[in-house]
């Protein structure tokens, strides 16, 4: 299973000058609860990863991790 490394996303948020998850949700154009689901690996898509990388200025490999099931 591929998961989003939320602690790493938070570090990238800090680097990008994004104060909190609400601000990140606004920049992504999604509702805060949708972002929460993404960061908690309940709802993840390539489109979400694409948006995160665009806003944070990172690569998918920076925020994703493979975990064997």
N, C-alpha and C positions, 0 to 999 in steps of 0.2 A: 504494500500500500504506500502511496506517496502522500506525505503530509506537509502542511505548511508549518514552518518553524516560527511560531508566533513570537517567541523571545527575540529571534533574529529580526523579524519584521519590526518590532519595537525599537531595536537598535538602529535600523535603517530609517525609521521615522525620526528619531532624534537627529541623525545625520542630515536629514532633509528639512529639519526645522519644523516638523509637524508635532504639535503639542500633545495631542491625544487621539484616541480612536474616533471620536466624533469628527474632528477635523479631517482625519484620513478618509472617513466615510464620505464627507462632503466633497473632497477632492476626487474620490473615485466615482462619485455620482450614484452612490447606493445608500440605502437606509442603514442607520447604525446597527440595527438588529441583524441585517444581512451580513454586514462586515463581521459582526461577532460570530455568526455561524461559520463564515469563511475561516476566521482565525482559530476557531475551535474544531476545525476539520469536519463540520457537519454538512457543509455545502461548499464544494470547491469545484471550479471549472477552469479550463484553460483561459477563458475570457477573464476570469477574476485574477488569475496569475498574471496575465498580460497587463491588466490595469494596474495591479500592485507594482509591477516592475516599472511601468511607465511613470507612475507618480513618485516612486521611491528612487528611481535611477539605478536599479539593480538588475541582475540577471536571474532567471528562474532558479538556477542552481544555488544562488545565494540564499533563497528563502524556502526551498523545497528539500525534503529528505525522504529517502526510500527506507521503509521499515518492513521487513518480511512479516507476512501474516502468520 
